[in-house]
Amino acid sequence: MRKSIIPAAAAIAATLSFPAQAAKYTCSFAQANQPVGSPCVIDPTTTTTSCQRNFGGGNLVGLCAAGKTDDDKTEALLCVIGVPASVAEVNKSLMEQNSADALKILAEKPGFAAQDIVIFPTQARPSLSALLYRETQSAPVLSAACN
């Protein structure tokens, strides 16, 4: 007797139809391929929504932050590299206004270096978001990556 695949197909369809939950991200920072501090975990469902590391030998810092909409359908992951005052202001602005406004503020600040923001449906979470920055041709590459 041949078994029906309908129950299995129904179970798979039911699983796929549930909205995905916002996820934790592990973020790492590096300078010239050498880790800067230990990796940090950010989670848009908790109060730990950002982490920051100082890049040695210079006045630049890296920041990664995550957020989600109240209905849990959309997430955003942002990484920036810049001078400490500009990055701190962006982090504060992210909590007070929408991301587009905060990024516009960052781009207008002195010492702004680089940014990467990914906005996506929660179900389509990217496997990696990375930002690379080199101040001059002879300077080391700075990176921030979350997965």
C-alpha positions in Angstrom: 0.0 0.0 0.0 1.4 3.4 -1.0 1.5 6.1 1.7 0.1 9.6 0.9 2.4 12.6 0.9 -0.5 15.0 1.7 0.0 15.0 5.5 3.7 15.7 5.0 3.1 18.4 2.4 0.4 20.0 4.7 2.9 20.1 7.6 5.6 21.7 5.5 3.1 24.3 4.1 1.9 25.1 7.7 5.5 25.6 8.9 6.4 27.9 6.0 3.3 30.0 6.4 4.2 31.1 10.0 6.1 34.4 10.1 9.7 34.1 11.0 10.9 35.6 14.3 13.4 38.4 14.4 16.9 36.9 14.9 20.1 37.5 16.7 23.1 38.7 14.7 26.7 38.0 15.6 28.8 41.0 14.5 32.6 41.1 14.1 35.0 44.0 13.5 38.5 43.7 12.0 41.4 45.9 11.0 43.8 44.6 8.3 42.1 41.1 8.7 42.9 41.1 12.5 39.9 40.9 14.9 39.1 44.1 16.8 37.7 43.0 20.2 35.5 39.9 20.5 32.4 39.3 18.4 29.2 40.8 19.8 25.6 39.7 19.6 22.8 42.1 18.8 19.1 41.2 18.9 16.4 43.5 17.7 13.9 41.9 20.1 15.9 42.9 23.2 17.6 46.1 24.5 21.0 44.9 23.1 20.4 46.3 19.6 23.8 47.6 18.8 27.5 47.1 19.4 30.5 49.3 18.8 34.3 48.7 18.5 37.2 51.2 18.3 39.6 50.7 15.5 43.2 50.9 16.9 45.7 53.4 15.7 43.1 55.9 14.5 40.1 57.9 15.4 37.5 55.7 13.7 34.9 53.4 15.3 32.6 50.8 13.9 28.9 50.4 14.9 26.4 47.8 13.9 22.7 48.0 14.9 19.6 46.0 14.3 15.9 46.9 14.5 12.5 45.6 13.5 9.0 46.8 13.0 6.4 46.3 15.7 4.6 43.7 13.5 7.9 41.7 13.2 7.6 41.7 9.4 10.6 43.9 8.5 14.1 44.1 10.0 17.0 46.4 9.3 20.7 45.8 9.9 23.0 48.8 9.8 26.8 49.0 10.0 28.7 52.3 10.0 32.3 53.5 10.3 33.1 57.0 11.3 34.5 59.3 14.0 33.2 58.6 17.5 31.0 61.7 17.8 29.2 61.1 14.5 28.7 57.4 15.2 27.3 58.1 18.7 24.9 60.7 17.3 23.7 58.2 14.6 23.1 55.5 17.3 21.1 58.0 19.3 19.2 59.2 16.3 18.2 55.6 15.3 16.3 55.4 18.5 14.5 58.7 18.0 13.6 58.7 14.3 13.4 56.5 11.3 16.5 55.0 9.8 16.5 57.1 6.6 16.6 60.3 8.6 19.4 59.0 10.8 21.5 58.0 7.8 21.0 61.3 6.2 22.2 63.0 9.4 25.3 60.7 9.4 26.2 61.4 5.8 26.2 65.2 6.6 28.5 64.9 9.6 32.2 65.6 9.5 34.2 62.4 9.8 31.6 60.2 8.2 33.3 57.3 6.5 31.0 54.5 5.3 27.7 52.9 5.9 25.7 49.9 4.9 22.1 49.3 5.6 20.0 46.3 4.6 16.2 46.4 5.1 14.4 43.1 4.4 11.4 41.0 5.2 12.1 39.0 8.4 11.6 35.8 6.5 14.3 36.8 4.0 17.0 37.4 6.5 20.4 37.8 4.8 23.1 35.3 5.7 25.8 38.1 5.9 25.9 41.8 5.8 29.4 43.4 5.6 31.0 46.8 5.3 34.6 47.4 4.2 36.4 50.8 4.3 39.9 51.9 3.5 40.7 55.6 4.2 43.7 55.8 1.8 45.4 53.3 -0.5 48.1 52.6 2.1 45.7 52.4 5.1 44.5 49.0 6.4 41.0 47.8 5.5 38.5 48.2 8.3 35.5 45.9 8.3 32.3 45.3 10.1 30.2 42.2 9.4 27.1 40.6 10.9 25.5 37.2 10.2 
